[in-house]
């Protein structure tokens, strides 16, 4: 079954369950990565070093639209740097989070894609972390979904997307890259819950 059809069936099923509602909007800014300023995806921060090292850039190889976000590993004076994008202070509420999207992974030395959702309370303390490794290299774009329960004290989250070395290595490998596209973060709430 095609990934889009599966995602549609899951979404419709969630909406039909009594007492469950899905937020109507994507909680991420520029989750489709259609807007960039130079090499920086708008609404996101990267670990690019201006005029020195670009490890995050727009990619015209994308799942939909014109652009996607590419994080790659490059050598920088003998050290390997993996591209990373983050979006901080995303406001959340509800009982369950679901991050879905598409990725294309070119892995050298078994490097993996990495997704982290760090849920925080009003004081900025971490109360839960949801993580996912994307280990399967792909030729085309493949779907992924990360879900997690929201602790009642969590009010916001930081999301991080990057590459990590595989279990057999200490450093990521030059030539590895991951492209992310069409990310959507939604909150699921029980009926009657604020």
Secondary structure, 3 states (H helix, E strand, C coil): CCHHHHHHHHHHHHHHCCCEEECCCCCCCCCCCCCEECCEECCCEECCECCCECCEEEECCCCCCCCEEEEEEEEECCEEEECEEEEEEEECCCCEEEEEEEEEEECCCCCEEEEEEEEECCCCCEEEEEEEEECCCCCCCEEEEEEEECCCCCCEEEEEEEEECCCCCCCCCCCCEEEEEEEEEEEEEECCCC
